[in-house]
């Protein structure tokens, strides 16, 4: 009897895992980023997610900053970085990044990275910087969750505190 319960439990988990996820449209999730820039602010590398005259600053490490800058500038690095490798693997498998949704939880930015293969979609928990880099490589939308935009976006005139 325990074996039957275990098999049913595994079957239920597999059914959930292999069920395609309906990915919400960008406007349902939040604010779609119009522009991305990489800059140096007070000796720290920052990615700016820009919409109109407001932005969300996300502090990043040097490797991700180089990867994002490489995509934005159209000048590839001399050797592929991790994000380039991930892009090549996904393309070879026939998959692609279709969106990145950025959220803020307890002063740390996170992302849900959506990857699709055919008619199936998976959402992966990701560092915001990695999701931004991959979304840029795939020319996929970057969305800032509405609550995160409302609490974290800044006007160009008045930068506030730091988050990572």
Backbone torsions as a table, in degrees:
resi	resn	phi	psi	omega
1	UNK	NA	-41.2	178.0
2	UNK	-61.7	-37.4	-179.1
3	UNK	-64.0	-40.3	179.0
4	UNK	-64.4	-42.5	177.9
5	UNK	-62.2	-40.8	179.4
6	UNK	-65.3	-42.4	-179.9
7	UNK	-64.1	-43.6	178.8
8	UNK	-63.7	-38.8	177.7
9	UNK	-63.1	-45.2	178.3
10	UNK	-63.9	-42.3	179.6
11	UNK	-61.5	-41.1	178.5
12	UNK	-64.1	-42.4	178.6
13	UNK	-63.0	-43.1	179.5
14	UNK	-65.1	-39.2	178.5
15	UNK	-61.4	-41.5	177.9
16	UNK	-67.3	-43.5	-177.2
17	UNK	-63.6	-39.6	-175.3
18	UNK	-94.7	8.1	175.1
19	UNK	-83.8	124.7	179.0
20	UNK	-58.4	144.9	179.9
21	UNK	-98.7	132.2	173.9
22	UNK	-80.7	112.6	-179.7
23	UNK	-82.9	127.6	-179.0
24	UNK	-68.5	149.5	176.0
25	UNK	-65.1	152.2	-176.4
26	UNK	-53.8	-41.1	-176.6
27	UNK	-68.1	-20.2	176.9
28	UNK	-78.4	-24.5	-174.8
29	UNK	-92.0	-28.4	-175.7
30	UNK	159.2	-141.7	-172.8
31	UNK	-105.1	126.0	179.5
32	UNK	-81.6	127.7	-179.3
33	UNK	-67.3	135.4	180.0
34	UNK	-94.2	-31.3	-175.2
35	UNK	-150.6	147.3	176.8
36	UNK	-125.2	134.5	176.2
37	UNK	-133.1	152.6	174.0
38	UNK	-114.5	134.2	-179.5
39	UNK	-147.4	174.2	177.4
40	UNK	-112.6	119.7	179.7
41	UNK	-125.8	117.8	179.1
42	UNK	48.4	52.5	177.0
43	UNK	66.1	19.1	-179.8
44	UNK	-128.2	137.3	176.9
45	UNK	-77.8	133.3	-175.0
46	UNK	-134.6	136.3	169.8
47	UNK	-98.7	130.5	179.0
48	UNK	-106.4	121.9	174.8
49	UNK	-97.4	112.7	-166.9
50	UNK	-111.5	134.5	170.4
51	UNK	-137.3	115.5	-179.8
52	UNK	60.4	-126.2	-178.1
53	UNK	-100.6	18.9	179.6
54	UNK	-126.0	160.1	-179.9
55	UNK	-151.1	158.8	171.3
56	UNK	-115.0	122.3	178.8
57	UNK	-91.0	132.5	177.4
58	UNK	-127.3	117.3	178.7
59	UNK	-72.8	135.8	-176.2
60	UNK	-133.2	163.5	175.9
61	UNK	-84.1	168.1	-172.7
62	UNK	-62.3	-39.3	-177.6
63	UNK	-63.3	-45.4	179.5
64	UNK	-67.8	-38.8	178.4
65	UNK	-59.7	-43.1	178.6
66	UNK	-63.9	-43.5	-179.8
67	UNK	-61.8	-46.9	179.9
68	UNK	-65.9	-44.4	178.5
69	UNK	-60.9	-39.1	178.9
70	UNK	-59.7	-44.0	178.7
71	UNK	-66.7	-46.8	-176.9
72	UNK	-63.5	-37.1	-176.8
73	UNK	-87.2	-13.0	-178.1
74	UNK	73.8	15.9	179.5
75	UNK	-114.7	104.2	-177.5
76	UNK	-64.7	153.3	176.3
77	UNK	-74.3	162.8	-177.7
78	UNK	-64.7	-33.2	175.2
79	UNK	-127.8	149.5	-179.5
80	UNK	-62.7	136.7	174.1
81	UNK	-90.8	175.6	-176.8
82	UNK	-54.8	-40.3	-178.8
83	UNK	-68.6	-34.6	176.1
84	UNK	-64.9	-42.6	178.6
85	UNK	-61.8	-46.4	179.2
86	UNK	-60.4	-41.6	178.1
87	UNK	-60.1	-46.5	-179.5
88	UNK	-62.2	-42.1	178.9
89	UNK	-62.9	-48.2	-179.4
90	UNK	-60.9	-43.8	179.3
91	UNK	-62.7	-41.9	-179.7
92	UNK	-63.6	-33.3	178.7
93	UNK	-82.7	-6.1	-179.5
94	UNK	84.7	16.2	-179.2
95	UNK	-104.1	166.3	176.3
96	UNK	-153.4	156.2	174.0
97	UNK	-82.2	129.5	-178.3
98	UNK	-111.7	-18.1	172.2
99	UNK	-172.7	159.1	173.0
100	UNK	-129.1	128.3	178.9
101	UNK	-113.6	119.4	-175.5
102	UNK	-96.2	133.0	176.3
103	UNK	-132.8	159.1	178.0
104	UNK	-116.2	125.2	178.1
105	UNK	-133.2	118.0	177.5
106	UNK	50.3	52.0	175.9
107	UNK	67.0	16.3	175.9
108	UNK	-127.1	133.6	177.7
109	UNK	-84.9	137.7	175.8
110	UNK	-125.2	170.1	175.4
111	UNK	-144.4	148.4	166.9
112	UNK	-104.3	114.7	-178.7
113	UNK	-99.8	120.1	-179.5
114	UNK	-96.8	126.5	177.1
115	UNK	-121.3	132.7	179.4
116	UNK	-117.6	149.9	174.6
117	UNK	-140.8	109.2	-174.7
118	UNK	64.1	-126.3	-179.7
119	UNK	-98.6	12.2	179.1
120	UNK	-106.9	145.9	178.8
121	UNK	-132.5	143.3	175.8
122	UNK	-125.6	143.4	175.7
123	UNK	-114.3	124.4	-177.4
124	UNK	-113.5	136.2	172.3
125	UNK	-68.2	135.6	-173.2
126	UNK	-148.6	157.1	166.5
127	UNK	-66.0	142.8	-178.8
128	UNK	-59.0	-41.3	-177.5
129	UNK	-63.9	-40.7	178.3
130	UNK	-65.6	-41.6	179.3
131	UNK	-64.1	-40.5	178.5
132	UNK	-62.8	-46.4	179.9
133	UNK	-59.4	-46.4	-179.5
134	UNK	-68.5	-40.0	177.9
135	UNK	-61.1	-41.6	178.3
136	UNK	-64.1	-41.4	179.2
137	UNK	-61.9	-32.7	-179.8
138	UNK	-97.3	3.2	-177.5
139	UNK	54.8	39.4	179.7
140	UNK	-95.7	153.1	179.3
141	UNK	-64.7	144.2	171.8
142	UNK	-111.0	123.0	-176.1
143	UNK	-114.8	135.5	171.5
144	UNK	-103.5	122.4	-180.0
145	UNK	-52.8	142.7	-174.5
146	UNK	-54.8	-46.9	179.6
147	UNK	-62.3	-37.8	178.1
148	UNK	-67.6	-43.6	178.2
149	UNK	-60.6	-45.5	-177.7
150	UNK	-62.9	-36.2	-176.2
151	UNK	-91.9	-21.6	-170.7
152	UNK	-117.8	-16.8	-177.6
153	UNK	-71.2	148.8	-177.2
154	UNK	-129.2	149.1	172.2
155	UNK	-78.8	153.3	-178.5
156	UNK	-57.7	-28.1	-175.7
157	UNK	-78.2	-23.3	-169.2
158	UNK	-133.8	75.0	177.3
159	UNK	-62.1	142.2	178.6
160	UNK	-116.2	174.7	178.4
161	UNK	-20.1	-178.3	-176.9
162	UNK	-118.0	145.8	173.1
163	UNK	-136.9	163.8	-179.2
164	UNK	-127.6	NA	NA
